[in-house]
Amino acid sequence: MAAQTTTSGLAPSEQQAKRRHPQPPRMRRSIKNEPLVFGIIGFVVVLIAWEAAIDLGMARASLLSSPTRIWSAAVTDFGNGALWPHIATSLLEWTVGFALAIVVGIPLGLILGTFRRIGMIVDPLLSALYATPTVALVPLIILLFGIGIGAKFAVVFLEALVTLTVSTITGVKSADPRHLETARSFGASRWLAFTSVTLPSSVPFIVTGLRIGAGRALVGVIVAEFIAANVGIGFYISLNGNLLNASRVMLGVLLVGAFGVFVGIVIGRIQRYFDRWRPAIR
């Protein structure tokens, strides 16, 4: 007698075997560290196209240089030690200025987000500071701090401060009111409700602010060194621009970009970890 079949056309024994050993879903093969791999591929393609455009006469090497010329300049300036003081100075300015912005901006954002009336007083000042280009404030900063490294710290600090503060305020206001009410209904003090509900909700927004603020701080370094400096990557770019040395100008730009990418990757990994704390959008 023929084996019984079901509506799917398979015998019961075949159905049981299929349940025991389900076929894996068909999907595209994933690549380990896929963003990094494709990022490198894109970078290499740009370099090849850039070099080809120069070699074929589609662009002028005196204006855009070329990857091989930039590499030659890098080997020379790293080899003779000419670049290291510029890198060390810019890194110091970025580190100190950004650290000061973190120390001031995050607590300030927590206070302004928690105390509504204080936030109303300070908010117009933050908006005005954010709308004002930092380069417009550099002459005033130089008058206050001189042309030394203190002025560079101040410029970097101002570039990152508002971003960090506003992101933190947004994080404080994102705390779910239901959670706060639940904490208070169980007799939690204002401080306990802040540390157990508001602060954890703010962390993902603070990390996002760190990521954006780090880039703005780097812009502050270059702007400050363009205007008043005798050492630093910004000064290196400006000096070689005046000398019409396109290779070293592009080398300085690429160094700034590489540092920005590195910082973005580091903070991005931290951000992905804390994204699990981000409140769900209702």
N, C-alpha and C positions, 0 to 999 in steps of 0.2 A: 504494500500500500504506500502511495506517495506521501512524503512528509508534509505535515500541515504547514501552510504558509499564512502569514499575516497580511494585513492590508498594505504593508510596505513591500511585500514581495519576498521577504526573507523568512526562512524557517526559524522557529524559536531558538534552536541551538545556535544559529548564526547571529541572532540578535543578542543572545547572552554573551557570545564571544566578542561582539562589537562593543558591548557595555564594559566588559572587562578590559579591553584594550582599545580605548577610543582613539580615533585618528587625530593627531595634533592638527590644530588649525593652520592653514597655509598662510604664511606671512613672509614679508620681505626679510632677508637676512640682515640683521643689524650689525653695525661696525662698532667696535670698541672705541670709546672716545670720539664718537662721530662728529660732534661740533668742532673739535680740534683738528681732525683729519680734513674735513671739508674747508675749514678756515685756512689751513696751510695750502690746500690745493688752490683756493681762490687767490691767496697771496702770491703763489708761484706763477699763476696765470697772468696776474697783473705785471709782475716783474718781467716775464717773457715778452708780453705785449709792449711794455714800456721800452725795453731794450731794442726790440724790433722797430718800433716807431722812430727811435733815434737813428739806428743804422740805416733805415730806408729813407731818411731825410724828411719824414712826416712831421717831425718836431725838432726844435733847435736845442742842441746839447748845452749851449750857453745859457739857456733859460731854465730848462728842466733837468739838466744833467742826464745821467743814466745809471742803472744799477751797478754796472762795472766801475764807473768813475766814482760813485759814492763808496763802493767797497774799497777802492784804492785809497780814498781820502780817510776812511775809517781805519784802515790798517796803518796808515802813516800817523794819524793823530793819536790813536791808542798806543801805537808802538813807541812814539817819542814822549808820551805822557802829557800831551797838550790838552787832552779832553778831560782827564780825570779831575782836575780842580773845578771845572765847570759843572761836571756831574755831581760832585760832592757838595758844592755850594747850593745847587738847585734842590738836591735831595734834602739838605738840612732845612732850607726855607720851607719846602713843602711839608716836611714832618712836623716842624715846630708850629707853623701857622695852622695846619689842619688839626693838630692835637689841641691847640688853644680853642679852635672852633668847636671841637667835640666837647671839651670841658665846659664851655660856656653855653653852647647852643642846645645841647640835649637837656640839661637841667632847666634852662630858660623855657624851652618848649613844654616840658612837663608842668612847669608852674603856670604858664599862660593857658595851657589846655585845661588844667584843673580848676583854676580860679577864673571864672568867666569874665568878671568885671575888669580884672587886671588885663586880661586878654584884649578887651575892648579898647583899653587905653593904649596898649603897645602896638596893636595890629596896624594902625595907620603908619606908624614909624617903620615897621617891618616892610610894609608895602612900598613906602617911599624909598627905603634902602634897596629893596629888590629891583625896583624900576630904574634906579640910578646906575649907570654903567660905572664899574669900579675904576676904569681908566680916568673918569672925570674927577674922582676923589684923590687920585695919586698926587697931584700937586699939593693938595692940602695935607696929605699924609707926610709928604716930604718936608713940608714946613714944620710939622709937629715932631717928626722922628729923625729928620735929616736924611742923608742919602745912604746911610749905613744899612746893615742887615735888619735892623729893627723895623725899618719902613717896609721891607719885603715881607716880614712876618705879619705886619698889619694888613697889607694888601691881601695876602693869602687867607688870613683870618676872616676878613670881610667877605671875600668871595664865597667861602664855605658856610659862614655863620647862618645866613638867612635860610638856605636850603635845609640845613640840619634842624633849625628851629621850627620851620613850617611843617616839615615831615613829622616831627615829634608831636606838634600840636594836632595834626591830623590823626596820628595814632591814638592819642589820648581821647579824642572825640569819637573814635571808632568803637570804643568799649560798649558792649551790648548793655543797654539800660536794664534789661531783665536780669542779667547777671548781677549788676550792681544792686538792684532791689532785693534779689535773693540773699546777697551777702548781708545787706543791712537788716533784712528780716530775721536773720540768725544772730543779730546783735554785733555784727562786725563794726569796728570803729572805722572812721574815715580813712585812717592810715592803712588799716588792714585791707579794706576794700580797694584802696589804691594799689597796694603791693600784690594783692592776689588776683585782681580783675583788670584794672586799668593798665598797669605796667606790662603784664604779659601781652595784652592786646596791642600795645604800642610798639613792641620790639620789632616786628616785621617792617613797620613803617620807618622806624629809626634806622634799621639796616639799609633800607632803600635810600634814605636820606644820606647815609654814609657813602653809598655808591655814587650818587649824583654829586655830593659835596666833594668827594675826592677828585672828580674831574674838574669841577670848578676851581678847586684849590690849585690844581696844576695850571689852569689858565691864569690864575693870579700870579703864579711864579713867573710865567713867561712875560705877562704884561708888565710886572714890576721891573724885570730885568731889561726889557726893551727901553724903558724910560730912564732909569737911573741905576746903572750897575757897571762894574768893570770885570765881572766874572759871573759865570752861570751859563746855562744852555741858552736862555733868551739873549744874553749878551753875545754869545758865540754865533747865534743865528743872525743877529743884527749886524755884528761886525763883518761877517762874511758876505752879508747882503750888500753892505756898502762897498765891499771890495769886489763885488760881482762874481763871487766864487759860488756858483750854483751847487756844486757838489757838496760843499760843507754846509750850505744852507739846508739842503735836503737831508743831509746826515743829521743835523740838529733836529729837524722836524720829525724824522723817523725815530730818533731816540725818545723824544717826547711822546710820540704815538705808542711806541713799544712799552714805555713805562705805564702809560694810561691803560693799555690792554692788560698788562700784568696785574695792576691794582684792581681793574674791573673783574678779572677772573677770580682773584682771591676773595674779594667782597661778594662776588656772585655766588661762590660756593657757600659762604656764610649765609647769604640771603636765602638760598634754597633750603638750608637746614631750618631756618626760622619761619619759612613760609607756611609750615604746618600750623603755626600759631595764628596765622592771619584769619580774621573773622570771615565767615562765609557771607557772600553777597546775597541779600534776600530780595 
